[in-house]
Amino acid sequence: MKIIIDTHIFLWLAGDVEKIDKKYMRYIEDLDNDIYLSSLSIAEIMIKKSIGHLEFEGNILSVAKEMGIEILDFDGKSAMMLGILPFHHRDPFDRMIISQAIVNEYKVISVDSKFKMYDCKLL
């Protein structure tokens, strides 16, 4: 199964893993699953870090690689999906991650309840 983890899930994996529900950890730890971090999550983390709203030590790419997480680039098809995606969620990063999940038919791990309003498959 191919799974995109939302930004907060990655941050918890990197520093506060006990916040992640055990059911999600089973999916993340299952070696049969491919776990992805959106390149948009990296952008979100770096923007928040640069304006002082988030602390993150280390290189995100290296941390993700060490955890066996692949980076999913944002592509044109995902960008096009934004044109028809309803505005249930105002956060542009979350909207783009939702768009990626729908276009690629990947499942998503997120605790953001607004993700349920979309046609993406949540775990």
RANORLIN-V573501 format. One record per run of one state. SS is the DSSP state (~ for helix, > for strand, _ for the rest). FROM is the first residue (numbers start at 1). LEN is the number of residues. If there is no record, write none. Layout:
((SS | FROM | LEN) (SS | FROM | LEN))
This chain:
((_ | 1 | 1) (> | 2 | 4) (_ | 6 | 1) (~ | 7 | 9) (_ | 16 | 1) (~ | 17 | 3) (_ | 20 | 2) (~ | 22 | 8) (_ | 30 | 4) (> | 34 | 5) (~ | 39 | 12) (_ | 51 | 9) (~ | 60 | 7) (_ | 67 | 3) (> | 70 | 3) (_ | 73 | 3) (~ | 76 | 6) (_ | 82 | 10) (~ | 92 | 13) (_ | 105 | 2) (> | 107 | 3) (_ | 110 | 3) (~ | 113 | 5) (_ | 118 | 3) (> | 121 | 2) (_ | 123 | 1))
